[in-house]
Amino acid sequence: MYVLYENSGAEDKRLVVDDDEPHGTNMLRRSPRRDRYRAMVTEFIEEHARG
């Protein structure tokens, strides 16, 4: 079920699963919790941005 996640070579990765929500980018666009999900993505990027 989580083949892509399990096979990712990334050392730090996060998987967010919410069975009651849309999947993929729709979690960021159509979910009632989209603000929460967007904040999670932004935080992850900021933690890992180089520069």
N, CA, C and O atoms as a CHARMM CRD file, in Angstrom:
* protein
*
  204
    1    1 MET  N      0.81900  -1.19900   0.00000 PROA 1      0.00000
    2    1 MET  CA     0.00000   0.00000   0.00000 PROA 1      0.00000
    3    1 MET  C      0.86100   1.26000   0.00000 PROA 1      0.00000
    4    1 MET  O      0.50900   2.25200  -0.63900 PROA 1      0.00000
    5    2 TYR  N      1.96600   1.22700   0.70100 PROA 2      0.00000
    6    2 TYR  CA     2.83200   2.39400   0.80200 PROA 2      0.00000
    7    2 TYR  C      4.13700   2.15700   0.04600 PROA 2      0.00000
    8    2 TYR  O      5.21100   2.49800   0.54100 PROA 2      0.00000
    9    3 VAL  N      4.04900   1.58300  -1.13100 PROA 3      0.00000
   10    3 VAL  CA     5.23000   1.17700  -1.89400 PROA 3      0.00000
   11    3 VAL  C      6.14700   2.36200  -2.18700 PROA 3      0.00000
   12    3 VAL  O      7.35400   2.26800  -1.96500 PROA 3      0.00000
   13    4 LEU  N      5.61000   3.46200  -2.67300 PROA 4      0.00000
   14    4 LEU  CA     6.43500   4.61600  -2.99400 PROA 4      0.00000
   15    4 LEU  C      7.13800   5.13900  -1.74200 PROA 4      0.00000
   16    4 LEU  O      8.33600   5.42000  -1.77500 PROA 4      0.00000
   17    5 TYR  N      6.41600   5.26800  -0.66500 PROA 5      0.00000
   18    5 TYR  CA     7.00500   5.73500   0.59700 PROA 5      0.00000
   19    5 TYR  C      8.11400   4.79300   1.06600 PROA 5      0.00000
   20    5 TYR  O      9.20800   5.23800   1.41300 PROA 5      0.00000
   21    6 GLU  N      7.83100   3.51600   1.07400 PROA 6      0.00000
   22    6 GLU  CA     8.79600   2.53400   1.55800 PROA 6      0.00000
   23    6 GLU  C     10.04900   2.48000   0.70100 PROA 6      0.00000
   24    6 GLU  O     11.13100   2.19300   1.21200 PROA 6      0.00000
   25    7 ASN  N      9.92600   2.74800  -0.58200 PROA 7      0.00000
   26    7 ASN  CA    11.06000   2.67100  -1.48700 PROA 7      0.00000
   27    7 ASN  C     11.78500   3.99700  -1.68700 PROA 7      0.00000
   28    7 ASN  O     12.76600   4.06200  -2.42800 PROA 7      0.00000
   29    8 SER  N     11.31700   5.03100  -1.04500 PROA 8      0.00000
   30    8 SER  CA    11.98900   6.31700  -1.13600 PROA 8      0.00000
   31    8 SER  C     13.34300   6.22400  -0.44900 PROA 8      0.00000
   32    8 SER  O     13.45900   5.64500   0.63100 PROA 8      0.00000
   33    9 GLY  N     14.35800   6.79100  -1.07100 PROA 9      0.00000
   34    9 GLY  CA    15.69300   6.78100  -0.48900 PROA 9      0.00000
   35    9 GLY  C     15.91400   7.88200   0.52300 PROA 9      0.00000
   36    9 GLY  O     16.99400   7.97400   1.10700 PROA 9      0.00000
   37   10 ALA  N     14.92800   8.71100   0.74300 PROA 10     0.00000
   38   10 ALA  CA    15.07100   9.82600   1.68500 PROA 10     0.00000
   39   10 ALA  C     15.27400   9.31300   3.10200 PROA 10     0.00000
   40   10 ALA  O     14.65000   8.34100   3.52700 PROA 10     0.00000
   41   11 GLU  N     16.16000   9.98900   3.82000 PROA 11     0.00000
   42   11 GLU  CA    16.38200   9.61900   5.21600 PROA 11     0.00000
   43   11 GLU  C     15.27300  10.16900   6.11800 PROA 11     0.00000
   44   11 GLU  O     14.85300   9.51700   7.07400 PROA 11     0.00000
   45   12 ASP  N     14.81600  11.36100   5.80100 PROA 12     0.00000
   46   12 ASP  CA    13.75100  11.98400   6.58900 PROA 12     0.00000
   47   12 ASP  C     12.55100  12.14600   5.68000 PROA 12     0.00000
   48   12 ASP  O     12.56600  12.95800   4.75400 PROA 12     0.00000
   49   13 LYS  N     11.53300  11.38600   5.94200 PROA 13     0.00000
   50   13 LYS  CA    10.32100  11.44800   5.13100 PROA 13     0.00000
   51   13 LYS  C      9.12000  11.33600   6.04800 PROA 13     0.00000
   52   13 LYS  O      9.20400  10.79300   7.14900 PROA 13     0.00000
   53   14 ARG  N      8.01100  11.85600   5.57700 PROA 14     0.00000
   54   14 ARG  CA     6.79300  11.82400   6.38200 PROA 14     0.00000
   55   14 ARG  C      5.62700  11.40800   5.50000 PROA 14     0.00000
   56   14 ARG  O      5.49900  11.84800   4.35800 PROA 14     0.00000
   57   15 LEU  N      4.80000  10.56800   6.04300 PROA 15     0.00000
   58   15 LEU  CA     3.62400  10.09800   5.33700 PROA 15     0.00000
   59   15 LEU  C      2.40300  10.53300   6.12600 PROA 15     0.00000
   60   15 LEU  O      2.29000  10.24200   7.31700 PROA 15     0.00000
   61   16 VAL  N      1.50400  11.21700   5.47500 PROA 16     0.00000
   62   16 VAL  CA     0.27500  11.67600   6.11900 PROA 16     0.00000
   63   16 VAL  C     -0.87700  10.91700   5.48300 PROA 16     0.00000
   64   16 VAL  O     -1.10500  11.01700   4.27700 PROA 16     0.00000
   65   17 VAL  N     -1.59900  10.16500   6.29100 PROA 17     0.00000
   66   17 VAL  CA    -2.72800   9.38100   5.80900 PROA 17     0.00000
   67   17 VAL  C     -3.94700   9.74300   6.64500 PROA 17     0.00000
   68   17 VAL  O     -3.91400   9.69500   7.87400 PROA 17     0.00000
   69   18 ASP  N     -4.99700  10.09800   5.96900 PROA 18     0.00000
   70   18 ASP  CA    -6.26100  10.39600   6.64000 PROA 18     0.00000
   71   18 ASP  C     -7.34400   9.73200   5.79800 PROA 18     0.00000
   72   18 ASP  O     -7.70600  10.23700   4.73500 PROA 18     0.00000
   73   19 ASP  N     -7.84800   8.62700   6.26100 PROA 19     0.00000
   74   19 ASP  CA    -8.79400   7.82800   5.47600 PROA 19     0.00000
   75   19 ASP  C    -10.07200   8.57100   5.10900 PROA 19     0.00000
   76   19 ASP  O    -10.77300   8.16700   4.18100 PROA 19     0.00000
   77   20 ASP  N    -10.38500   9.64300   5.81700 PROA 20     0.00000
   78   20 ASP  CA   -11.60500  10.39000   5.53900 PROA 20     0.00000
   79   20 ASP  C    -11.37900  11.55700   4.58100 PROA 20     0.00000
   80   20 ASP  O    -12.29400  12.34500   4.34000 PROA 20     0.00000
   81   21 GLU  N    -10.17500  11.67500   4.03700 PROA 21     0.00000
   82   21 GLU  CA    -9.81800  12.83300   3.23900 PROA 21     0.00000
   83   21 GLU  C     -9.51600  12.46300   1.79300 PROA 21     0.00000
   84   21 GLU  O     -9.30700  11.29300   1.47400 PROA 21     0.00000
   85   22 PRO  N     -9.49500  13.47500   0.91400 PROA 22     0.00000
   86   22 PRO  CA    -9.00000  13.25100  -0.43600 PROA 22     0.00000
   87   22 PRO  C     -7.52600  12.84900  -0.36500 PROA 22     0.00000
   88   22 PRO  O     -6.89000  12.98700   0.68000 PROA 22     0.00000
   89   23 HSD  N     -6.99500  12.36100  -1.46200 PROA 23     0.00000
   90   23 HSD  CA    -5.60500  11.91200  -1.48400 PROA 23     0.00000
   91   23 HSD  C     -4.76000  12.79900  -2.38200 PROA 23     0.00000
   92   23 HSD  O     -5.28200  13.53900  -3.21600 PROA 23     0.00000
   93   24 GLY  N     -3.45500  12.71700  -2.20000 PROA 24     0.00000
   94   24 GLY  CA    -2.52000  13.45400  -3.04000 PROA 24     0.00000
   95   24 GLY  C     -2.68900  14.95500  -2.89300 PROA 24     0.00000
   96   24 GLY  O     -2.95800  15.47200  -1.80900 PROA 24     0.00000
   97   25 THR  N     -2.52300  15.64300  -4.02500 PROA 25     0.00000
   98   25 THR  CA    -2.59500  17.10400  -3.97200 PROA 25     0.00000
   99   25 THR  C     -3.98400  17.61000  -3.60700 PROA 25     0.00000
  100   25 THR  O     -4.13100  18.76100  -3.19500 PROA 25     0.00000
  101   26 ASN  N     -5.00400  16.77000  -3.75100 PROA 26     0.00000
  102   26 ASN  CA    -6.35200  17.19200  -3.34200 PROA 26     0.00000
  103   26 ASN  C     -6.42500  17.43000  -1.83800 PROA 26     0.00000
  104   26 ASN  O     -7.29400  18.16800  -1.37300 PROA 26     0.00000
  105   27 MET  N     -5.51900  16.81200  -1.06500 PROA 27     0.00000
  106   27 MET  CA    -5.47200  17.09000   0.36800 PROA 27     0.00000
  107   27 MET  C     -5.12800  18.56000   0.59700 PROA 27     0.00000
  108   27 MET  O     -5.57100  19.15800   1.57700 PROA 27     0.00000
  109   28 LEU  N     -4.34600  19.13400  -0.29800 PROA 28     0.00000
  110   28 LEU  CA    -3.91900  20.53000  -0.17200 PROA 28     0.00000
  111   28 LEU  C     -4.91600  21.50400  -0.78900 PROA 28     0.00000
  112   28 LEU  O     -4.89200  22.69400  -0.47700 PROA 28     0.00000
  113   29 ARG  N     -5.78500  21.01200  -1.65600 PROA 29     0.00000
  114   29 ARG  CA    -6.70300  21.90300  -2.35600 PROA 29     0.00000
  115   29 ARG  C     -8.15000  21.79500  -1.91300 PROA 29     0.00000
  116   29 ARG  O     -8.85400  22.80400  -1.85300 PROA 29     0.00000
  117   30 ARG  N     -8.60800  20.58600  -1.60000 PROA 30     0.00000
  118   30 ARG  CA   -10.04400  20.39500  -1.39300 PROA 30     0.00000
  119   30 ARG  C    -10.43500  19.94300   0.00300 PROA 30     0.00000
  120   30 ARG  O    -11.61700  19.94100   0.34900 PROA 30     0.00000
  121   31 SER  N     -9.47200  19.56800   0.78800 PROA 31     0.00000
  122   31 SER  CA    -9.78000  19.04600   2.11300 PROA 31     0.00000
  123   31 SER  C    -10.22900  20.15300   3.06200 PROA 31     0.00000
  124   31 SER  O     -9.72800  21.27500   2.98200 PROA 31     0.00000
  125   32 PRO  N    -11.16200  19.85200   3.95400 PROA 32     0.00000
  126   32 PRO  CA   -11.51300  20.82100   4.99000 PROA 32     0.00000
  127   32 PRO  C    -10.31200  21.12900   5.89100 PROA 32     0.00000
  128   32 PRO  O    -10.27800  22.16200   6.56000 PROA 32     0.00000
  129   33 ARG  N     -9.33300  20.22800   5.90200 PROA 33     0.00000
  130   33 ARG  CA    -8.12400  20.41600   6.71500 PROA 33     0.00000
  131   33 ARG  C     -6.94600  20.93100   5.88400 PROA 33     0.00000
  132   33 ARG  O     -5.79200  20.81000   6.29600 PROA 33     0.00000
  133   34 ARG  N     -7.24100  21.50200   4.72000 PROA 34     0.00000
  134   34 ARG  CA    -6.16600  21.90800   3.80900 PROA 34     0.00000
  135   34 ARG  C     -5.18200  22.89000   4.43400 PROA 34     0.00000
  136   34 ARG  O     -3.99100  22.82600   4.12900 PROA 34     0.00000
  137   35 ASP  N     -5.63300  23.78400   5.28700 PROA 35     0.00000
  138   35 ASP  CA    -4.70300  24.72400   5.92500 PROA 35     0.00000
  139   35 ASP  C     -3.70200  23.97900   6.80500 PROA 35     0.00000
  140   35 ASP  O     -2.52100  24.32400   6.83900 PROA 35     0.00000
  141   36 ARG  N     -4.16900  22.97800   7.50200 PROA 36     0.00000
  142   36 ARG  CA    -3.28000  22.16200   8.33800 PROA 36     0.00000
  143   36 ARG  C     -2.26500  21.41500   7.48000 PROA 36     0.00000
  144   36 ARG  O     -1.07500  21.39300   7.79400 PROA 36     0.00000
  145   37 TYR  N     -2.73800  20.80400   6.39600 PROA 37     0.00000
  146   37 TYR  CA    -1.84400  20.04700   5.52500 PROA 37     0.00000
  147   37 TYR  C     -0.83000  20.96700   4.83300 PROA 37     0.00000
  148   37 TYR  O      0.34400  20.61800   4.71000 PROA 37     0.00000
  149   38 ARG  N     -1.27800  22.11900   4.39300 PROA 38     0.00000
  150   38 ARG  CA    -0.36700  23.07600   3.76500 PROA 38     0.00000
  151   38 ARG  C      0.71100  23.51200   4.75000 PROA 38     0.00000
  152   38 ARG  O      1.87800  23.63300   4.37900 PROA 38     0.00000
  153   39 ALA  N      0.33100  23.74600   5.99100 PROA 39     0.00000
  154   39 ALA  CA     1.30300  24.13700   7.01500 PROA 39     0.00000
  155   39 ALA  C      2.31800  23.02100   7.24600 PROA 39     0.00000
  156   39 ALA  O      3.50200  23.29500   7.44300 PROA 39     0.00000
  157   40 MET  N      1.87300  21.77600   7.22400 PROA 40     0.00000
  158   40 MET  CA     2.78500  20.64300   7.39500 PROA 40     0.00000
  159   40 MET  C      3.80400  20.58800   6.25600 PROA 40     0.00000
  160   40 MET  O      4.99100  20.36400   6.49400 PROA 40     0.00000
  161   41 VAL  N      3.34500  20.78900   5.03100 PROA 41     0.00000
  162   41 VAL  CA     4.24100  20.75900   3.88100 PROA 41     0.00000
  163   41 VAL  C      5.23700  21.91300   3.96000 PROA 41     0.00000
  164   41 VAL  O      6.43500  21.72600   3.75000 PROA 41     0.00000
  165   42 THR  N      4.73600  23.09600   4.26200 PROA 42     0.00000
  166   42 THR  CA     5.60400  24.27300   4.36600 PROA 42     0.00000
  167   42 THR  C      6.66100  24.07500   5.44100 PROA 42     0.00000
  168   42 THR  O      7.83400  24.37600   5.22100 PROA 42     0.00000
  169   43 GLU  N      6.26000  23.57500   6.59000 PROA 43     0.00000
  170   43 GLU  CA     7.20100  23.33400   7.68100 PROA 43     0.00000
  171   43 GLU  C      8.27900  22.33000   7.26700 PROA 43     0.00000
  172   43 GLU  O      9.45800  22.52600   7.55900 PROA 43     0.00000
  173   44 PHE  N      7.87600  21.26400   6.59200 PROA 44     0.00000
  174   44 PHE  CA     8.83300  20.25400   6.15200 PROA 44     0.00000
  175   44 PHE  C      9.84100  20.86200   5.18400 PROA 44     0.00000
  176   44 PHE  O     11.04100  20.61300   5.29900 PROA 44     0.00000
  177   45 ILE  N      9.36100  21.65400   4.23600 PROA 45     0.00000
  178   45 ILE  CA    10.25300  22.29100   3.26200 PROA 45     0.00000
  179   45 ILE  C     11.20900  23.25200   3.96300 PROA 45     0.00000
  180   45 ILE  O     12.40500  23.26200   3.67200 PROA 45     0.00000
  181   46 GLU  N     10.68900  24.05300   4.87800 PROA 46     0.00000
  182   46 GLU  CA    11.53800  24.99700   5.58800 PROA 46     0.00000
  183   46 GLU  C     12.61500  24.29000   6.41400 PROA 46     0.00000
  184   46 GLU  O     13.73800  24.78300   6.51800 PROA 46     0.00000
  185   47 GLU  N     12.28200  23.14900   6.99700 PROA 47     0.00000
  186   47 GLU  CA    13.25000  22.39200   7.78400 PROA 47     0.00000
  187   47 GLU  C     14.36900  21.82900   6.91800 PROA 47     0.00000
  188   47 GLU  O     15.48700  21.63200   7.39400 PROA 47     0.00000
  189   48 HSD  N     14.07200  21.57100   5.65400 PROA 48     0.00000
  190   48 HSD  CA    15.03100  20.89300   4.78800 PROA 48     0.00000
  191   48 HSD  C     15.62500  21.76900   3.69700 PROA 48     0.00000
  192   48 HSD  O     16.45500  21.30700   2.91500 PROA 48     0.00000
  193   49 ALA  N     15.21200  23.01500   3.63900 PROA 49     0.00000
  194   49 ALA  CA    15.73500  23.92500   2.61300 PROA 49     0.00000
  195   49 ALA  C     17.19800  24.23900   2.89300 PROA 49     0.00000
  196   49 ALA  O     17.60900  24.45700   4.03200 PROA 49     0.00000
  197   50 ARG  N     17.93500  24.25100   1.85000 PROA 50     0.00000
  198   50 ARG  CA    19.35700  24.60300   1.97500 PROA 50     0.00000
  199   50 ARG  C     19.53400  26.03400   1.49000 PROA 50     0.00000
  200   50 ARG  O     18.95600  26.44400   0.48400 PROA 50     0.00000
  201   51 GLY  N     20.32500  26.76400   2.20900 PROA 51     0.00000
  202   51 GLY  CA    20.57100  28.11300   1.72800 PROA 51     0.00000
  203   51 GLY  C     20.85200  29.10200   2.79400 PROA 51     0.00000
  204   51 GLY  O     21.07500  30.27700   2.50300 PROA 51     0.00000
